[in-house]
């Protein structure tokens, strides 16, 4: 977040920040940003590269991850240099672009949270409408609309931000500040506070209350598609009984899965409210004070909460979603397995070349180590080994001959 506007006048002697503050702030913000950048990149990769993870809800989570990455890179990382040097080092263009992307990431994350809250409400409370409202293509269109709206809305920060020289008796400090006075940009802050914080939280409170009533107080309606499918396939009495049991199991599994997803998203919303509250409260309180409260340690606390909000979501997904946990593990293991495969292939190829040069007289019986490792029907008389990508499917699958 940019600093408050100061008048270009000679002020008292400037005092540099303490070593303790520089070390603590730099290490804390760097640790949070590193964790958040790695985690959000993993969220994007697992959803884009895993077919069964491409759901409407996960599309909104990808949008949230992109917005969080923007906040961490445009607000978190520049804060490290500001804490160390105490002066703006990115120039005029850096001031404009960084301020723009800060607010773009903040507003897009708020809109993404609102979008998946509404999507969850429709999916659970109106399952029939959800079949044509909560689709992947519609989710992509909504996400596109969110980013277009927030991108256009934040264009004003290109005209409201600028670098400023603050002259002290002993040094001149360059800051990334606002062109207008604090009284003039307060309406913008209050609109942001109402539209991108109060409204999403109010809507989330109402909708999650209705969702909780359906999930935890009333029985969850079964999927209409599965019901029609089961009715058409009921041929005999025994089949009807078996299908009734399977339907109950499927309904129970669906209810458990939806409760798990809803709890996870509710935690994301709650943390969004809690971690943004200190900074939002500070802005509102300073709006009514003649001299703004700008204690450096409290500002560090408020900013750290914002960065933590952008970094903690992948941790929540890993802790509360079995699908995300499995996808994260698979993403990490695939990298290791591909390196192991590449090393094994290199060793086998080297062995094969050495074998050829040392046994050139018996060329009719040459086999490479890779060929030796390839099973044939004589070795597996009863079963055929269907080789598949272990990164995708885990263990080899056998089928009867």
C-alpha positions as CSV (number, residue, x, y, z in Angstrom):
1,X,0.0,0.0,0.0
2,X,1.3,3.4,-0.8
3,X,2.4,5.9,1.7
4,X,0.4,8.9,2.8
5,X,0.9,12.2,0.9
6,X,3.3,14.6,2.5
7,X,3.8,18.3,1.6
8,X,7.1,19.2,-0.1
9,X,8.6,21.1,2.8
10,X,11.8,20.9,5.0
11,X,11.0,18.7,8.0
12,X,13.0,17.8,11.1
13,X,16.0,15.5,11.1
14,X,15.1,12.1,9.6
15,X,15.7,9.1,11.9
16,X,16.5,5.8,10.2
17,X,14.6,2.7,11.3
18,X,16.2,0.4,13.8
19,X,18.2,-2.6,12.8
20,X,15.7,-4.9,14.7
21,X,12.8,-3.5,12.6
22,X,14.7,-3.9,9.3
23,X,15.8,-7.5,10.0
24,X,12.4,-8.7,11.4
25,X,10.3,-7.0,8.7
26,X,12.5,-8.2,5.9
27,X,12.7,-11.8,7.1
28,X,9.0,-12.0,8.0
29,X,7.7,-10.5,4.8
30,X,10.2,-12.6,2.7
31,X,9.1,-15.8,4.4
32,X,5.4,-15.1,3.9
33,X,5.8,-14.1,0.3
34,X,8.0,-17.1,-0.5
35,X,5.5,-19.5,1.0
36,X,2.6,-17.8,-0.7
37,X,4.2,-17.6,-4.2
38,X,5.1,-21.3,-4.1
39,X,1.7,-22.4,-2.8
40,X,-0.4,-20.3,-5.2
41,X,1.7,-21.4,-8.2
42,X,1.1,-25.0,-7.1
43,X,-2.7,-24.4,-6.9
44,X,-2.7,-23.0,-10.5
45,X,-0.6,-25.9,-11.8
46,X,-2.6,-28.7,-10.2
47,X,-5.9,-27.3,-11.4
48,X,-4.7,-26.7,-15.0
49,X,-2.8,-30.0,-15.3
50,X,-5.3,-32.3,-13.6
51,X,-8.5,-33.0,-15.5
52,X,-10.7,-34.0,-12.6
53,X,-9.7,-30.8,-10.7
54,X,-11.1,-28.5,-13.4
55,X,-14.4,-27.7,-11.7
56,X,-16.2,-24.4,-11.5
57,X,-15.2,-23.9,-7.8
58,X,-11.6,-24.7,-8.5
59,X,-11.6,-22.2,-11.4
60,X,-12.6,-19.5,-8.9
61,X,-9.8,-20.7,-6.6
62,X,-7.3,-20.3,-9.6
63,X,-8.6,-16.7,-10.0
64,X,-8.1,-16.2,-6.3
65,X,-4.6,-17.7,-6.5
66,X,-3.6,-15.3,-9.4
67,X,-4.9,-12.3,-7.4
68,X,-3.0,-13.4,-4.3
69,X,0.2,-13.8,-6.4
70,X,-0.3,-10.2,-7.6
71,X,-0.7,-9.0,-4.0
72,X,2.4,-10.8,-2.9
73,X,4.6,-9.7,-5.8
74,X,3.3,-6.1,-6.1
75,X,2.8,-5.3,-2.4
76,X,4.9,-7.8,-0.4
77,X,8.2,-7.9,-2.2
78,X,8.5,-4.1,-2.6
79,X,7.8,-3.7,1.1
80,X,11.1,-5.5,1.8
81,X,13.1,-2.9,0.0
82,X,11.1,-0.1,1.6
83,X,11.8,-1.6,5.1
84,X,15.5,-1.9,4.4
85,X,16.2,1.4,2.6
86,X,13.4,3.6,3.9
87,X,13.0,5.1,0.5
88,X,11.3,4.3,-2.8
89,X,13.8,2.7,-5.2
90,X,11.6,1.6,-8.2
91,X,11.1,5.0,-9.8
92,X,8.1,6.8,-11.3
93,X,6.9,3.9,-13.6
94,X,7.4,1.4,-10.8
95,X,5.3,3.6,-8.5
96,X,2.4,3.7,-11.0
97,X,2.5,0.0,-12.0
98,X,3.0,-1.4,-8.5
99,X,0.2,0.7,-7.0
100,X,-2.1,-0.4,-9.8
101,X,-1.3,-4.1,-9.4
102,X,-1.7,-3.9,-5.6
103,X,-5.2,-2.7,-5.8
104,X,-6.0,-4.9,-8.8
105,X,-5.0,-8.0,-6.8
106,X,-6.8,-6.9,-3.7
107,X,-10.1,-6.2,-5.5
108,X,-9.9,-9.3,-7.8
109,X,-9.4,-11.5,-4.8
110,X,-12.5,-10.0,-3.1
111,X,-14.6,-10.5,-6.2
112,X,-13.3,-14.1,-6.6
113,X,-14.3,-14.9,-3.1
114,X,-17.8,-13.5,-3.7
115,X,-18.1,-15.5,-6.9
116,X,-17.3,-18.9,-5.4
117,X,-19.6,-18.1,-2.5
118,X,-22.5,-17.5,-4.8
119,X,-21.5,-20.6,-6.8
120,X,-21.5,-22.8,-3.7
121,X,-24.9,-21.4,-2.7
122,X,-26.5,-22.2,-6.0
123,X,-24.9,-25.7,-6.2
124,X,-26.1,-26.7,-2.7
125,X,-29.4,-24.9,-2.2
126,X,-30.6,-25.0,-5.8
127,X,-29.1,-28.2,-7.3
128,X,-31.5,-28.3,-10.3
129,X,-30.6,-24.7,-11.4
130,X,-26.9,-25.5,-10.7
131,X,-26.9,-28.0,-13.7
132,X,-27.0,-25.1,-16.2
133,X,-25.8,-22.2,-14.0
134,X,-22.7,-23.7,-12.3
135,X,-20.8,-24.9,-15.4
136,X,-17.2,-24.7,-16.3
137,X,-17.8,-22.4,-19.3
138,X,-20.0,-20.0,-17.2
139,X,-17.3,-19.9,-14.5
140,X,-14.7,-18.9,-17.0
141,X,-16.9,-16.1,-18.3
142,X,-17.6,-14.8,-14.8
143,X,-13.9,-14.9,-14.0
144,X,-13.1,-13.0,-17.2
145,X,-15.8,-10.4,-16.2
146,X,-14.3,-10.1,-12.7
147,X,-10.8,-9.3,-14.1
148,X,-12.1,-6.9,-16.8
149,X,-14.1,-5.0,-14.2
150,X,-11.4,-4.8,-11.6
151,X,-8.7,-3.9,-14.3
152,X,-10.8,-1.0,-15.5
153,X,-11.8,0.1,-12.0
154,X,-8.1,0.3,-10.9
155,X,-7.0,2.4,-13.9
156,X,-7.6,5.5,-11.8
157,X,-4.5,4.7,-9.7
158,X,-2.3,5.5,-12.6
159,X,-3.6,9.1,-12.3
160,X,-3.7,9.2,-8.5
161,X,-0.2,7.9,-7.7
162,X,3.2,9.6,-8.1
163,X,6.6,9.7,-6.5
164,X,7.4,12.6,-4.1
165,X,10.5,14.0,-2.5
166,X,10.2,14.6,1.2
167,X,13.0,16.9,2.3
168,X,14.4,16.6,5.8
169,X,17.3,18.6,7.3
170,X,19.8,15.8,6.8
171,X,18.4,13.8,3.9
172,X,15.9,13.7,1.1
173,X,13.5,10.7,1.0
174,X,11.6,9.6,-2.1
175,X,8.2,8.1,-1.5
176,X,5.5,6.6,-3.7
177,X,2.5,8.7,-2.6
178,X,-0.7,10.1,-3.9
179,X,-1.1,13.3,-6.0
180,X,-4.1,14.5,-4.1
181,X,-4.6,15.3,-0.4
182,X,-5.9,12.7,2.1
183,X,-9.4,14.3,2.2
184,X,-9.9,13.8,-1.5
185,X,-9.0,10.2,-1.8
186,X,-11.0,9.2,1.3
187,X,-14.2,8.7,-0.8
188,X,-12.3,6.1,-2.9
189,X,-11.1,4.3,0.3
190,X,-14.6,4.2,1.7
191,X,-16.1,2.9,-1.5
192,X,-13.4,0.2,-1.6
193,X,-14.1,-0.6,2.0
194,X,-17.8,-1.0,1.4
195,X,-17.8,-2.6,-2.0
196,X,-14.8,-4.9,-1.7
197,X,-14.9,-5.8,2.0
198,X,-18.2,-5.1,3.8
199,X,-20.5,-6.2,0.9
200,X,-18.7,-9.5,0.2
201,X,-18.6,-10.4,3.9
202,X,-22.3,-9.6,4.4
203,X,-23.2,-11.6,1.4
204,X,-21.0,-14.5,2.5
205,X,-22.5,-14.5,6.0
206,X,-26.0,-14.7,4.6
207,X,-25.3,-17.3,2.0
208,X,-23.2,-19.6,4.2
209,X,-25.9,-19.5,6.8
210,X,-28.4,-20.8,4.2
211,X,-25.8,-23.4,3.0
212,X,-25.3,-24.6,6.6
213,X,-29.0,-25.0,7.0
214,X,-29.2,-27.3,4.0
215,X,-26.0,-29.3,4.7
216,X,-26.3,-29.8,8.4
217,X,-30.0,-29.4,9.3
218,X,-31.8,-30.8,6.2
219,X,-31.0,-33.9,4.1
220,X,-29.0,-33.1,1.0
221,X,-31.0,-33.8,-2.2
222,X,-29.5,-36.4,-4.4
223,X,-28.2,-35.5,-7.8
224,X,-31.1,-35.5,-10.3
225,X,-29.0,-37.0,-13.1
226,X,-28.1,-40.0,-10.9
227,X,-31.8,-40.4,-9.9
228,X,-33.0,-40.6,-13.5
229,X,-30.1,-42.9,-14.4
230,X,-31.0,-45.3,-11.6
231,X,-34.7,-45.3,-12.5
232,X,-34.0,-46.2,-16.1
233,X,-31.7,-49.0,-15.2
234,X,-34.0,-50.7,-12.6
235,X,-34.9,-54.0,-14.3
236,X,-35.4,-56.5,-11.5
237,X,-36.3,-56.3,-7.8
238,X,-32.7,-57.3,-6.8
239,X,-31.3,-54.6,-9.1
240,X,-33.6,-52.1,-7.5
241,X,-32.5,-53.0,-4.0
242,X,-28.8,-52.9,-5.0
243,X,-29.2,-49.6,-6.8
244,X,-31.1,-48.2,-3.7
245,X,-28.1,-49.1,-1.5
246,X,-25.6,-47.7,-4.0
247,X,-27.8,-44.5,-4.3
248,X,-27.7,-44.1,-0.5
249,X,-23.9,-44.6,-0.5
250,X,-23.5,-42.1,-3.4
251,X,-25.7,-39.6,-1.7
252,X,-23.8,-39.9,1.6
253,X,-20.5,-39.5,-0.2
254,X,-21.8,-36.5,-2.1
255,X,-23.0,-34.9,1.1
256,X,-19.7,-35.5,2.9
257,X,-17.7,-34.1,0.0
258,X,-19.9,-31.0,-0.3
259,X,-19.6,-30.4,3.5
260,X,-15.9,-30.7,3.2
261,X,-15.6,-28.2,0.3
262,X,-18.0,-25.8,2.0
263,X,-16.1,-25.9,5.3
264,X,-12.8,-25.2,3.4
265,X,-14.3,-22.2,1.5
266,X,-15.9,-20.9,4.7
267,X,-12.5,-20.9,6.4
268,X,-11.1,-19.0,3.4
269,X,-13.8,-16.3,3.9
270,X,-13.3,-16.1,7.6
271,X,-9.6,-15.7,7.3
272,X,-10.1,-13.0,4.7
273,X,-12.3,-11.1,7.1
274,X,-10.0,-11.5,10.1
275,X,-6.7,-10.8,8.4
276,X,-7.9,-7.8,6.5
277,X,-9.7,-6.3,9.5
278,X,-6.6,-4.6,11.1
279,X,-5.7,-2.7,7.9
280,X,-9.3,-1.8,7.0
281,X,-9.9,-0.6,10.6
282,X,-6.7,1.5,10.5
283,X,-7.8,3.2,7.3
284,X,-11.2,4.0,8.7
285,X,-9.9,5.3,12.0
286,X,-7.2,7.5,10.3
287,X,-9.9,9.0,8.2
288,X,-11.3,10.7,11.3
289,X,-8.0,11.8,12.8
290,X,-6.3,15.0,12.1
291,X,-2.9,13.3,12.3
292,X,-2.9,9.7,11.0
293,X,-1.7,6.9,13.3
294,X,1.4,5.5,11.5
295,X,3.3,3.5,14.0
296,X,5.9,1.4,12.1
297,X,5.4,-1.8,14.1
298,X,1.6,-1.6,13.8
299,X,1.9,-0.9,10.1
300,X,4.1,-4.0,9.8
301,X,1.5,-6.0,11.6
302,X,-1.3,-4.8,9.4
303,X,0.7,-5.4,6.2
304,X,1.9,-8.9,7.4
305,X,-1.8,-9.9,7.9
306,X,-2.6,-8.9,4.3
307,X,0.4,-10.9,2.9
308,X,-0.5,-13.8,5.2
309,X,-4.1,-13.8,3.8
310,X,-2.7,-14.1,0.3
311,X,-0.3,-16.9,1.3
312,X,-2.4,-19.1,3.6
313,X,-5.0,-20.3,1.2
314,X,-3.0,-23.1,-0.4
315,X,-2.2,-24.4,3.2
316,X,-5.9,-24.5,3.9
317,X,-6.6,-26.4,0.7
318,X,-3.9,-28.9,1.6
319,X,-5.2,-29.3,5.1
320,X,-8.9,-29.6,4.4
321,X,-9.2,-31.0,0.9
322,X,-8.2,-34.6,0.1
323,X,-8.2,-33.9,-3.6
324,X,-5.9,-30.9,-3.3
325,X,-3.7,-32.8,-0.9
326,X,-3.4,-35.7,-3.3
327,X,-2.8,-33.4,-6.3
328,X,-0.1,-31.4,-4.4
329,X,1.6,-34.7,-3.5
330,X,1.4,-35.9,-7.0
331,X,2.8,-32.7,-8.4
332,X,5.8,-32.9,-6.1
333,X,6.4,-36.6,-6.8
334,X,6.1,-36.2,-10.5
335,X,9.1,-33.9,-10.5
336,X,11.2,-36.4,-8.6
337,X,10.1,-39.3,-10.7
338,X,10.8,-37.5,-14.0
339,X,14.3,-36.8,-12.8
340,X,14.8,-40.4,-11.7
341,X,13.5,-41.6,-15.1
342,X,15.9,-39.4,-16.9
343,X,18.8,-40.6,-14.9
344,X,17.8,-44.2,-15.4
345,X,17.5,-43.8,-19.1
346,X,21.0,-42.1,-19.2
347,X,22.5,-45.0,-17.3
348,X,20.8,-47.6,-19.5
349,X,21.9,-45.8,-22.7
350,X,25.5,-45.6,-21.5
351,X,25.4,-49.3,-20.6
352,X,24.0,-50.2,-24.1
353,X,26.8,-48.3,-25.9
354,X,29.5,-49.9,-23.9
355,X,27.9,-53.3,-24.5
356,X,27.9,-52.8,-28.3
357,X,31.6,-51.7,-28.4
358,X,32.8,-54.6,-26.3
359,X,30.8,-57.4,-27.9
360,X,30.8,-56.4,-31.6
361,X,31.2,-60.0,-32.7
362,X,27.8,-61.2,-31.6
363,X,25.7,-58.4,-33.0
364,X,22.7,-60.7,-33.6
365,X,22.1,-61.1,-29.8
366,X,22.5,-57.5,-28.8
367,X,19.9,-56.1,-26.3
368,X,20.0,-53.0,-24.3
369,X,19.2,-52.7,-20.7
370,X,16.0,-51.0,-21.6
371,X,15.0,-53.9,-23.7
372,X,15.8,-56.3,-20.9
373,X,13.5,-54.3,-18.6
374,X,10.6,-54.6,-21.1
375,X,8.3,-57.5,-20.2
376,X,7.0,-59.8,-22.9
377,X,4.1,-62.3,-23.1
378,X,6.4,-65.2,-22.2
379,X,7.4,-63.6,-19.0
380,X,3.7,-62.8,-18.1
381,X,1.6,-65.7,-19.5
382,X,-1.5,-64.9,-17.6
383,X,-1.3,-61.1,-17.5
384,X,-0.4,-58.3,-19.8
385,X,1.3,-55.3,-18.4
386,X,-0.2,-52.1,-19.6
387,X,2.4,-49.4,-19.2
388,X,1.0,-46.1,-18.1
389,X,2.5,-42.9,-16.8
390,X,3.2,-43.5,-13.2
391,X,2.9,-39.8,-12.6
392,X,-0.7,-39.9,-13.7
393,X,-2.0,-43.2,-12.6
394,X,0.4,-44.4,-9.8
395,X,0.9,-48.1,-10.2
396,X,0.9,-50.3,-13.4
397,X,-2.5,-51.7,-14.2
398,X,-2.9,-55.4,-15.1
399,X,-5.6,-56.8,-17.3
400,X,-6.5,-60.5,-17.9
401,X,-5.3,-61.8,-21.3
